[in-house]
Amino acid sequence: MRILRPLTIACTVLIFTACASNPSRMVRSEFEDIPVPKGLSYVGSKSTVIESPSVKAARLVYRGRLERDSLAIALRSTLEANGWRHVGTTASAAHGINQTYAKDANSLQVLLWEGIYYTYVELTASRALPPPPAQAQR
């Protein structure tokens, strides 16, 4: 009994200090005008980025322990502050919240849904890239 108590305390301290020393992951965003709220972590295994000479498209998935409805409000206000025009929103219990935005020739769809432990945010964006500079003829 005398050994069990100090061992339990030592294990508890070790677990909490290990968790506290893990650095938070850098939030990834392929588009500088699409802000990602703090508290979300990038899920690379569910994300895809495609780039061609004329278009860049991405499906970026994030997750965090945030409340879905307040996250939807925060995303809308920060996107509108960055020049995105809100086109529409739909919400359902089965599919979560779907927000659509437009900016110039660019489009953005934001899906928010709740999993068992995390709230997920999926940003699907497409952007027309400027044409490459013309090469000089010889």
C-alpha positions in Angstrom: 0.0 0.0 0.0 2.9 2.4 0.8 4.4 1.8 -2.7 1.1 2.0 -4.6 0.2 5.5 -3.6 3.5 7.2 -4.6 3.5 5.2 -7.8 -0.1 6.3 -8.6 0.8 10.0 -8.0 4.0 9.7 -10.1 2.1 8.2 -13.0 -0.6 10.8 -12.8 2.0 13.6 -12.8 3.8 12.0 -15.7 0.6 11.7 -17.8 -0.4 15.4 -17.2 3.0 16.8 -17.9 3.3 14.7 -21.1 0.0 16.1 -22.3 0.9 19.7 -21.4 4.2 19.5 -23.3 2.7 18.4 -26.6 2.9 21.5 -28.9 -0.3 22.4 -30.7 -0.4 21.7 -34.4 -0.1 24.5 -36.9 -3.4 25.2 -38.6 -3.1 24.7 -42.3 -4.9 26.9 -44.8 -4.3 26.8 -48.5 -6.1 30.1 -49.1 -4.9 33.2 -47.2 -8.3 34.8 -47.2 -10.1 31.8 -45.6 -9.4 32.1 -41.9 -9.4 29.0 -39.8 -10.7 29.5 -36.2 -8.4 28.7 -33.3 -9.1 25.4 -31.6 -9.3 23.5 -34.9 -6.7 20.9 -36.0 -6.0 20.0 -39.6 -7.0 16.5 -40.6 -4.6 15.7 -43.4 -5.9 12.2 -44.1 -9.3 13.5 -45.0 -8.1 16.6 -47.0 -7.1 17.0 -50.6 -5.5 19.9 -52.6 -5.5 19.9 -56.4 -3.7 22.6 -58.4 -3.5 23.1 -62.2 -2.1 26.0 -64.1 -5.5 27.7 -64.1 -7.3 26.5 -61.0 -6.6 25.6 -57.4 -9.1 23.6 -55.5 -9.1 22.1 -52.0 -11.1 20.1 -49.6 -9.7 20.9 -46.2 -11.0 19.1 -43.1 -10.5 20.4 -39.5 -11.7 19.1 -36.2 -12.0 20.5 -32.7 -13.9 20.5 -29.5 -16.1 23.5 -30.3 -19.8 24.0 -30.4 -21.1 23.7 -34.0 -23.6 26.6 -34.0 -21.3 29.1 -32.5 -18.5 27.9 -34.8 -20.8 28.5 -37.8 -21.5 32.1 -36.6 -17.8 32.8 -36.1 -16.8 31.4 -39.5 -19.5 33.5 -41.2 -18.4 36.7 -39.5 -14.7 36.2 -40.3 -15.3 35.1 -43.9 -17.5 38.2 -44.5 -14.8 40.4 -43.0 -12.4 38.9 -45.5 -14.6 39.9 -48.5 -16.6 36.6 -48.9 -20.3 37.1 -49.8 -22.6 34.8 -48.0 -24.8 33.1 -50.6 -26.9 30.8 -48.4 -27.1 28.5 -45.4 -29.0 25.2 -44.9 -29.1 23.2 -41.7 -30.4 19.7 -40.9 -29.9 17.3 -38.0 -28.7 14.6 -40.3 -26.2 16.6 -42.4 -25.2 19.5 -40.1 -24.8 23.1 -41.4 -23.9 24.0 -45.0 -22.8 27.5 -45.8 -22.0 28.8 -49.3 -19.9 31.8 -50.2 -18.6 33.6 -53.3 -15.8 36.1 -53.9 -15.0 37.3 -57.4 -14.7 34.1 -59.5 -14.0 32.0 -56.4 -16.4 29.8 -54.4 -16.4 28.3 -51.0 -18.6 25.7 -49.3 -18.4 25.3 -45.5 -19.8 22.1 -43.9 -20.0 21.8 -40.1 -21.1 18.6 -38.4 -20.7 17.0 -35.0 -19.1 13.6 -34.5 -19.0 11.6 -31.3 -16.2 13.6 -29.8 -15.2 16.3 -32.3 -16.9 19.0 -34.3 -15.8 18.8 -37.9 -15.4 21.6 -40.4 -14.9 20.9 -44.1 -13.8 23.8 -46.3 -14.3 23.1 -50.1 -12.8 26.0 -52.1 -11.9 26.7 -55.7 -9.9 29.6 -57.0 -9.1 30.7 -60.5 -5.4 31.4 -60.8 -4.0 34.2 -62.8 -2.5 33.1 -66.2 1.2 32.5 -66.2 3.2 35.4 -67.6 3.8 35.1 -71.4 7.2 33.9 -72.3 9.2 36.0 -74.7 9.5 34.6 -78.2 12.9 34.2 -79.7 
